[in-house]
Amino acid sequence: MRLAGWVFGVVLVVVGGGRASAQVGMVPPCGLMSQAVAAGINGGAVQAGREQDMPGVAKSCSFAGDGNNGQVAIAESAPTMGGMTTAQIFKLGETTPPSPGTTVTVLSGLGDGAYFITTGPNFDVWVLKGQVMLDVNAVPPQGPHPGLEAAMVAAARGALAGM
């Protein structure tokens, strides 16, 4: 699974692969997003979600586009990594300049803080809720489509409601 986004890059650099101190969310990641929602984000059909556990970092569910066309994923971070809380790591996104080619838009009214991030063909909605970061990630096969950001924000809202 490809989880890009500048905040996640900061997380990996800061924590250096540190172990999580607690399990991520009570709901399995594939229970946070339906295949139909993922298809709407992708702009085309997707396969059933596949869960992945990245110990000490996140749990995720990824939906590959049919015929290997695009991908949509949702991931929940661990509450603490490398001696820092997820909230502290998320706040780095407010003070760390994005890398070249990356755009970051602050989203209001979503969790305790949220960003819409574009890096080349990769799109992310990052949301902080308590001590968990949620990432809705998309690499649509035809690039961004009308309603992509709105569909990703709606998926994040739905996932937050299910957590």
N, C-alpha and C positions, 0 to 999 in steps of 0.2 A: 504494500500500500504506500502511496506517495502522499505524505503529509507535508506540504510546504507551508510557507507563510513565515514572515520575518519574526513574529513572536515565538513560534515554535523553535525556530533557529536559535533565538536568544535562550529559550528554555534549555535546549541541548547543550549550548555552550556554557551556560551558567552552572547547570547541575552536573555536567560531566558524567552522566550515566548513573547518578546517585539513585539509591533505592527509595521507594515510597514507604511512608510510615503507616499507611492505611490503605485498604482496598478502595477502589474507585466505585462510585455509584451503586445503588442497590439494583437498578434495572440493567439487564444486559444491553450493550450498545445497540444491537439489532432490534431491540424493543423500543428504541427511541425514534426510529425513522422507518416508515414503511417503504416497501419496494415501489409503490405508486408515487410517493413523495419524491423518492430518489430519481425516478424516471422523469418527473416534472422538472427537477433541477437539471438533469442531464440533457433534457431536450430530446429524449428518445428512450427506448426500452433499455432496461438494465436487468441483470441477473439477480437472483436472490442474494441477500446480504451474507457476507462471510465475516465472522468475528475474528479478531486478532487481539492477543494480549501482549503488550509490551511492558513486562514487569518493571515497576518503578517509574514508568513514564505515563502510559495511557492504556485504555482499552478502546478498541474501535470496531466499527462495522463498515465494510466497504462493499459497494455495489458496482460491479464492472458493467460497462455498457455492452449490449449485445454485439457480437462480432468484434470485441475488443475496441469499441468506439466509446471513448470517454470513461469517466469514473466519478462516483460520488461516494463520500465517506463521512462518517460522524465519529468523533472520538471524545472521550472523557479523560481528563488528566487525573493523575494521582494528586491528593491534597497537599502533600509535601514532597519535595524532591531536592536532594543535595543540600539539606539544611535550610532551605527557603520554603516559605509557604507559596502555594499557587498564587495567592493574591499578590505577594511581593513580586513574583516572577511576571505576572500579568502587568503590574504597574511599570515594569521595565519598558513595556511597549509604549508608554506615554512619554518616556524620557530618552529612548534610544532612537536615533534617526533611522528611517527605513533604508534598506540597501537600494542601490541604483536600479531603476526599473520596477520598483515596488510602490504602489500607492496605498495609502491607509486612510480610511474614512471612519471617524468616530460615529457610532450609532447610539442614539439615545432611546431610553425606555425599554431596554432589553437587559435583563439580569442586573448585576451590580456594575456593569461596564461592558462595552462591546465595540468591535471593530469590523469593518468590511475591508478585506485585504486583497489586492490584485498583484500577482507576480507573474508576468507573461501570460501563459494560458491557464494558470492556476488561480482559483478564487477561494477565499476562506471567509467565514463569519466566525470570529472568536468571541466567546461570551464568558465572563466571569460570573459565577453564581456561588456565593459563599466561598468554600475552599475548593471548588471544582472549576476547571476551565473546560468549556465545550467548544469543539471545532466542527463546523460543517464545511467540508472541503469539496470542491468540484473542479473537474477538468473536462468541460463539455467538448464533445468531438468537433463541433462547428464553432468553437469559441463562445464568447458571451452572447446570449440571446435576450430579447426583450423579456423583462420580468425575472431575470436570473437572480439579482440581488434580493428582490422581494420574495422569491421562492425560497432562497436560502435563509432569509430572516424568519419567514414563516416556519420553516423546518426547525430552526433553533428554538423558536417560541414553543412549538409543539413538544420538542425534546425536553425543554425546561419544565413544562407542565407535567411531563411523565417522570421526572426525576424525584 
